[in-house]
Amino acid sequence: MQEENTHAPEVDETNFETDLKEPEKQEAEKNAEQYMNKFKESSNTAELIQQLGLLGEDEQKLAGDSLESLKRPVQDMLSNKNSELPEQLFELRQQVSTLEPEHLNQNALQKAWNKLTRKNPIDQYAQKYKTVEEQVENIIEALLKGKDKLQEDNLMLEQLRETATSRITNLEKQIETGKQLNTMLESEMTAEKWRDNPVELQKGQQKVITRIKNMTQAVMVLQQSLASVDLIKENNEKLEEAIFNAITMTKNVITVTASIQLALGNQKKVIDAVQSVNQATEDMILSNAKTLRTNTEETLKTLEEPAVAIESFRKAYEDVQSAIELTEQSNERIVQSGKAFIAELDDLNKNVQARLPERTERS
């Protein structure tokens, strides 16, 4: 049974379409013809096959250098030990939370402490706003540094893009040369010189196809890198705009929030005072009414109920009756069991007497 092939079909790199212009394709064809002429004219085919194995190798190495350069932005992000901005943002979040409305609400302990130390919550709030404002300035400074870094990265990425594009073009030239040379080698195999022994041509073709495959993969990797570069640049530009919005919005929102909260704080003090008076009055009215109702209910309940509840009498009567019934039943069982016991003893005595010799003879 033939084994089923579960592998995905391999891509034929010899059909890879390059983006070369016509003059560049013609140049690649000339290079391929030069290789082919050497094959036809030279007697040392082993050296030529070795040269074919190096087709485009220098260009591929340069392409690899471009990929190494692309690693720098990622390495910078992974090895960046500057945690100043996240720490500042965390500290700012903690401080801003104290500007929220509920922070002006004080529990009994806070009120007692502020009264003891003669501290005004509104004054404390204003002081906290100054601290937050200073922290916002530090955050803005860090964001501006981040914006400068993004712009620097974009310049570097643009240079890498130009370099990678140039490397792709050089690789595609060598790929085109390899494709032309592969076609020529296949045609040459039908020639009389190689018809009976095409091994050397096949070795050369294998070297060429291997180089085309490797260079094609390098081009694909570079093209993916270019797409990543474009995406990173686009995101960096969006981040620059986001930084600008964050700077302007943060300062304005903090200032407006603080102003509003100070006014709301004063309102809250008045509201609390009014509500406290109203609540105290309401509590007194409700407390008096509740006490009156409770006392009335308990008085009426005391008069309505007998000293000893009928349920207690009923339960006591049932318990007495149950005791009497148990006693009667027990007496009856004692009499019955006694009679049965006596009858059984009489039978036993009769049996024993019947077996005694003396009593039998006397009878």
Number of C-alpha atoms within 10 A of each C-alpha: 3 4 5 6 7 6 6 6 7 6 9 10 18 19 9 15 11 16 13 15 9 9 9 17 19 16 14 23 21 15 19 22 16 12 20 19 11 13 21 12 9 12 10 10 17 14 12 17 21 13 14 23 19 12 20 22 16 12 20 23 14 18 24 17 14 20 18 10 14 21 10 14 13 10 10 10 9 9 8 9 8 8 8 10 16 12 12 16 15 11 13 19 12 12 17 20 11 15 20 12 16 11 13 20 13 12 8 8 9 12 16 12 11 14 11 9 9 10 12 11 19 15 11 11 19 16 12 17 21 13 14 23 19 12 18 20 14 16 21 19 14 16 18 16 11 16 20 13 12 19 15 11 17 19 12 15 22 15 12 19 21 12 16 25 18 15 23 26 17 20 25 26 25 26 29 26 26 30 22 21 26 24 13 17 21 14 10 18 18 12 11 10 11 14 11 10 11 18 12 16 19 16 17 24 22 16 21 26 22 18 23 28 19 15 26 23 14 21 24 12 16 22 16 12 18 21 12 14 18 16 12 17 18 12 13 18 16 11 15 18 12 12 17 14 11 14 17 11 12 16 15 12 11 17 16 11 16 22 14 12 22 19 11 13 20 13 11 16 13 11 11 12 11 11 12 12 11 11 12 11 12 11 12 11 11 12 12 11 11 12 11 11 12 11 11 11 11 11 11 10 11 10 9 9 10 9 8 8 9 11 9 10 11 10 10 12 12 11 11 11 11 11 12 11 11 11 12 11 11 12 12 11 11 12 11 11 12 12 11 11 11 11 12 11 12 11 10 11 11 10 11 10 12 11 10 10 10 10 10 10 7 6 6
